[in-house]
Amino acid sequence: MMRRTLVITAALLLVAACGSGQQGQGQAGKDKVNAGVIAIVDTAPIHLGKAKGFFAEQGIDLTITPVAGGAASISGAVSGQFQFAFANTTSLLTAKQQGLDVKVVSNGVSSTGQQGKDFSAVLVKPDSPIKTAKDLAGRKISVNQLKNIGDTTVRASVRNAGGDPTRIDFVELPFPDAPAALQNGRVDAIWVVEPFVSQAISQGARPVAWNFADAAPDLTVAMYFTTGKTDEGLTKRFTAAMRKSLEYADTHPDEVREILKTYTKIAPEVIAKINLPKWPAAVNKASVQTVADLALADGVLKEKIDVSALVP
């Protein structure tokens, strides 16, 4: 998911001065668009939409550029490398608080909201004394990035279960390294998303919290965004193509599983078993505000944010 806390550097500003947020002409007069997108399960709709021709229908010649995480997406969009990009809710809230020119144009991915059937979970070893989210207080838990959507939602699970969310010791570990860290006792619990949830469970791990489902009903986990440099007409067309892509992905899970084989390195047998997220066309603004408020309470954000400034 997401990398480091966003920082505007002199190099970024230089690129911004030289880069352009304006599109060029692509195939058959279509507008060339470069989108910065993480190659994970969450982003299946944009890949599926491109394959189905939904962007071409809107006069867009779409290039999907893989990025390492939300920080790279946001810096790439701000610098003019990307007209559109994908990042999680907390990263976008942080960017907005830092004064970066970001504006959400489409939902990205959402929690299923179902305990036991979501794409994000907190897991422990099968013989762990941790039985519920309340027992995570005082324990060492891995997250892929500190002070982001992972620790905010894990704290929500602990708080909801009656535990003390201030007593959690978070350790930063990339998702691929988390199952092994749990097995060898480096951490007491891990927060991971698919396909690592299914991988860890197949190795015997046991879920004790479904943190996205716990944090807010139908949580909007990530969104597509742009900056003020992007043409308004193009933004409307991109948003229309994304809406159609999200609706299609949400109602065609078999095709989602097939498209995952084209841009991820997830083994086909794992793709067949993973819990897919939900892809509603609309952003759940109430859930974004909940994440903002939780992040403020936890000290991740420094001041209260009205999400209407980020999500029109």
Disulfide bonds with the S-S distance in Angstrom:
none
